[in-house]
Structure formats: C-alpha cells, structure tokens
Amino acid sequence: MEYVPLGSTDMIVSEISLGAMQINCKPGFKGAEEGDEPMAIRAVQTAVAECGVNFIDTARWYHRSQEMIGKALAELDGGDEVMIATKVSPEPEEAKLLDQFEFCLDALRRDSVDLLQLHSATDPERRDPSLEVIQKLRDEGRCRYLGVTMGYGSRVPEQAMRCIRSGAYDAIQIHVNVLHPIFAREVLPAAKEAGMGTIAMNPQCGGYLAKRCPDPDRYDLSFLEGLGVADLHQAALKWLISLDCLDVAIPGSKRPEHIRANCSVSDGRYMSEEQMRRLEEELAGTIDTTDDWGWEP
Ligand SMILES: NC(=O)c1ccc[n+]([C@@H]2O[C@H](COP(=O)([O-])OP(=O)(O)OC[C@H]3O[C@@H](n4cnc5c(N)ncnc54)[C@H](OP(=O)(O)O)[C@@H]3O)[C@@H](O)[C@H]2O)c1
C-alpha cells in the first residue's frame, strides 16, 4: 500500500482507503445483505490489519456502518489510530446537526474525528448555519479538518468550484471514476491547486462495473500488461490513482476478497496518460449508466 498526504492536512492516508457505505447491515441498502454483521466487521478488519488501510470514510446516514467500524476497530491493536472521515447532512437547526455529530461519535466510539464533511452540500450559498456549526466543532477540537462532499449533476461543477474558492474546506469528496471522468478535468485540479485534499467517491462506478457490465471479458486490457491489473475493477482503480489531481480513492465493499483485490492495486505502479485515455475509450458507450449510481441524493 502506498501512502499520500491528504492535501495540505497532516494526514498521510492509504492511497486506496475504505468507503464504508456498503458496510451498513441494512438488507437492501446499497447491496447490504441480511445478517451481514460478521462480514461487515471482517471487511473493516481485513482492510486495516491485512491491507494497510489507515483511512475510512463513513456517514451519519449509512445505517449501522459507523457502529460496525467502531466494533471492528476496537478489536484491533492500533485500531484507534485509523483515521476516520464522517459526514453530517446540512440542517437548518444547529441542534439537529449537533445530534447527528454526537450520534457519529457514539457509534464510532471516538471523542473526535479526523475529517468532518458536510454531506451532499451542493449549495455553498445556502442560508443554514451548518458550516459555522462544523467550524465551531473544529475549533473545539472535536474534528481536525473540514470537508465537503457532492455527487454528480449539471450544477455540481459550478457548486464545487464555489466551495473550493470559499477556502472553508480542507478536502473535497466528489463522484469521479473511469466511466465519469469529468470532474478530473476541472474540479479536482482546481481543488488540488487550492491545497485541498481530493477524495474519489464511487471509484468502482457505484457497482456498475460489477453489475451492469454485460461481458467483462469483451474488453482487451492487454495494453495494461505489467501493471498487475487482473480485471476491470482493478483497472478502474488503477486509472483513478494514476490521476495527478487525486489523493485517495475510497472503494466500497463489504467483501473481504474484494477489499484485498482493491487494495492490491496500490503497488507503486501507475498508468501512463496514454493508457488512461485508452481505458476511457475502451469503456465509453459500452455500459448503461443512465440511472442509479448508488449515490445518495
Ligand atoms: N458523499 C456522498 O454523497 C457519497 C455518495 C456515494 C458514495 N460515497 C462514498 O464513496 C464510497 C464508495 O462508494 P460506492 O460504495 O457506491 O462505490 P464503489 O466503490 O464505486 O462501488 C461499490 C460496489 O462495487 C462492488 N465492488 C467493489 N469492489 C469490487 C471488486 N473488486 N469486484 C467486484 N465488485 C466490487 C461492491 O460490491 P461488494 O460489496 O459485493 O464488494 C459494491 O456493489 C462509499 O462507501 C462512501 O464512503 C459518498
């Protein structure tokens, strides 16, 4: 596993970290299966203890994900050193936002988190006090850094640029992957230029590669020979970590075997620009990406 600085923060994070939305134990929610608590705990422990992941992204609204992380890390030596990013959703009332945050800390079994993000905060000019509330939490030492997350949509580039220019956030988490590379062209480079940490949500295309790809063997990946890439999933992650403007990818999986395969992509080898372009071309137009990407509205 390679480790990289998250923007200008003092966090040195695993280049492939863990997105914990799939580790939620609510049957049906983002692919969670019934009775998967032991698998959820094993998934977190595999990522940290076996694969070297030292950064986990979760959220107030990922059902039992935070509880699973808290339990899993409590059983591991050094589990309390794993850096945690969580998210609270913007609220018109300060008390409600604080309730969300306290819920997160309780479930995670922590007194503070490393990165506190405003979840899907697509309108930087909204009138609610959410930003002031999380700034206060940072000043009180209850979180170390502040972030903002946003999915995709026609207004997201403009909204993201406003968040970046505001200077209020230390990191941005955005929907970017090989099927949806648009934010890698403008938004992420601007965030990087501003010294922000850059985090790719939905790096495996929100499950599209696994569930919608009609015939994974139809793609000729021989041009990636020498990069240790065995399939489309690993190719998608290699593409992401090869972006200069990206710090960390947070693939989501509840299966230890997928977590191992994902983490093994961080091995110090990267795609050339030509290889990246070729992979985009190989995939373009071949996968139906018109509806649910698995991101929260
Ligand atoms: N802020 C936001 O609004 C927002 C929105 C969406 C996501 N996120 C963050 O981004 C993280 C990742 O998002 P995500 O979970 O939608 O996207 P993802 O990593 O793009 O895709 C997850 C899906 O891909 C499958 N998968 C992962 N690795 C695989 C592999 N090696 N082989 C086959 N299938 C594989 C998973 O199934 P299995 O579980 O069966 O492996 C799951 O169905 C989330 O956990 C969350 O932290 C944030």
The ligand as an SDF file (V2000), in Angstrom:
LIG
                    3D

 48 52  0  0  0  0  0  0  0  0999 V2000
  -20.7970   11.7530   -0.1790 N   0  0  0  0  0  0  0  0  0  0  0  0
  -21.6060   11.0800   -0.9270 C   0  0  0  0  0  0  0  0  0  0  0  0
  -22.6460   11.5800   -1.3240 O   0  0  0  0  0  0  0  0  0  0  0  0
  -21.2220    9.7000   -1.3200 C   0  0  0  0  0  0  0  0  0  0  0  0
  -22.0180    9.0280   -2.2390 C   0  0  0  0  0  0  0  0  0  0  0  0
  -21.6370    7.7640   -2.6020 C   0  0  0  0  0  0  0  0  0  0  0  0
  -20.5060    7.1970   -2.0640 C   0  0  0  0  0  0  0  0  0  0  0  0
  -19.7500    7.8630   -1.1740 N   0  0  0  0  0  0  0  0  0  0  0  0
  -18.5240    7.2670   -0.5970 C   0  0  0  0  0  0  0  0  0  0  0  0
  -17.8490    6.5100   -1.5950 O   0  0  0  0  0  0  0  0  0  0  0  0
  -17.6710    5.1660   -1.1450 C   0  0  0  0  0  0  0  0  0  0  0  0
  -17.7050    4.2190   -2.2930 C   0  0  0  0  0  0  0  0  0  0  0  0
  -18.9460    4.3390   -2.9790 O   0  0  0  0  0  0  0  0  0  0  0  0
  -19.7470    3.0670   -3.5040 P   0  0  0  0  0  0  0  0  0  0  0  0
  -19.7400    2.0450   -2.4450 O   0  0  0  0  0  0  0  0  0  0  0  0
  -21.0140    3.4640   -4.1290 O   0  0  0  0  0  0  0  0  0  0  0  0
  -18.9770    2.8020   -4.7870 O   0  0  0  0  0  0  0  0  0  0  0  0
  -17.9590    1.8430   -5.4530 P   0  0  0  0  0  0  0  0  0  0  0  0
  -16.7770    1.5210   -4.6610 O   0  0  0  0  0  0  0  0  0  0  0  0
  -17.7980    2.5590   -6.7160 O   0  0  0  0  0  0  0  0  0  0  0  0
  -18.8440    0.5350   -5.7320 O   0  0  0  0  0  0  0  0  0  0  0  0
  -19.2470   -0.3400   -4.7590 C   0  0  0  0  0  0  0  0  0  0  0  0
  -19.8300   -1.5410   -5.4450 C   0  0  0  0  0  0  0  0  0  0  0  0
  -18.8180   -2.1990   -6.2020 O   0  0  0  0  0  0  0  0  0  0  0  0
  -18.6710   -3.5470   -5.7460 C   0  0  0  0  0  0  0  0  0  0  0  0
  -17.2350   -3.8420   -5.7110 N   0  0  0  0  0  0  0  0  0  0  0  0
  -16.2530   -3.1790   -5.0460 C   0  0  0  0  0  0  0  0  0  0  0  0
  -15.0640   -3.7360   -5.2730 N   0  0  0  0  0  0  0  0  0  0  0  0
  -15.2850   -4.7750   -6.1230 C   0  0  0  0  0  0  0  0  0  0  0  0
  -14.4350   -5.7550   -6.7190 C   0  0  0  0  0  0  0  0  0  0  0  0
  -13.1170   -5.7720   -6.5240 N   0  0  0  0  0  0  0  0  0  0  0  0
  -15.0130   -6.6860   -7.5250 N   0  0  0  0  0  0  0  0  0  0  0  0
  -16.3460   -6.6900   -7.7420 C   0  0  0  0  0  0  0  0  0  0  0  0
  -17.1820   -5.7950   -7.1960 N   0  0  0  0  0  0  0  0  0  0  0  0
  -16.6560   -4.8520   -6.3940 C   0  0  0  0  0  0  0  0  0  0  0  0
  -19.3000   -3.6040   -4.3680 C   0  0  0  0  0  0  0  0  0  0  0  0
  -19.8690   -4.8480   -4.1200 O   0  0  0  0  0  0  0  0  0  0  0  0
  -19.3950   -5.7670   -2.8740 P   0  0  0  0  0  0  0  0  0  0  0  0
  -19.8000   -5.0440   -1.6260 O   0  0  0  0  0  0  0  0  0  0  0  0
  -20.1600   -7.0070   -3.1230 O   0  0  0  0  0  0  0  0  0  0  0  0
  -17.9180   -5.9280   -2.9940 O   0  0  0  0  0  0  0  0  0  0  0  0
  -20.3810   -2.5420   -4.4670 C   0  0  0  0  0  0  0  0  0  0  0  0
  -21.5480   -3.0830   -5.0430 O   0  0  0  0  0  0  0  0  0  0  0  0
  -18.8230    4.9640   -0.1590 C   0  0  0  0  0  0  0  0  0  0  0  0
  -18.5750    3.9000    0.7160 O   0  0  0  0  0  0  0  0  0  0  0  0
  -18.8530    6.2960    0.5370 C   0  0  0  0  0  0  0  0  0  0  0  0
  -17.8400    6.3090    1.5230 O   0  0  0  0  0  0  0  0  0  0  0  0
  -20.0910    9.1180   -0.8160 C   0  0  0  0  0  0  0  0  0  0  0  0
  1  2  1  0
  2  3  2  0
  2  4  1  0
  4  5  1  0
  4 48  2  0
  5  6  2  0
  6  7  1  0
  7  8  2  0
  8  9  1  0
  8 48  1  0
  9 10  1  0
  9 46  1  0
 10 11  1  0
 11 12  1  0
 11 44  1  0
 12 13  1  0
 13 14  1  0
 14 15  2  0
 14 16  1  0
 14 17  1  0
 17 18  1  0
 18 19  2  0
 18 20  1  0
 18 21  1  0
 21 22  1  0
 22 23  1  0
 23 24  1  0
 23 42  1  0
 24 25  1  0
 25 26  1  0
 25 36  1  0
 26 27  1  0
 26 35  1  0
 27 28  2  0
 28 29  1  0
 29 30  1  0
 29 35  2  0
 30 31  1  0
 30 32  2  0
 32 33  1  0
 33 34  2  0
 34 35  1  0
 36 37  1  0
 36 42  1  0
 37 38  1  0
 38 39  2  0
 38 40  1  0
 38 41  1  0
 42 43  1  0
 44 45  1  0
 44 46  1  0
 46 47  1  0
M  CHG  2   8   1  16  -1
M  END
$$$$
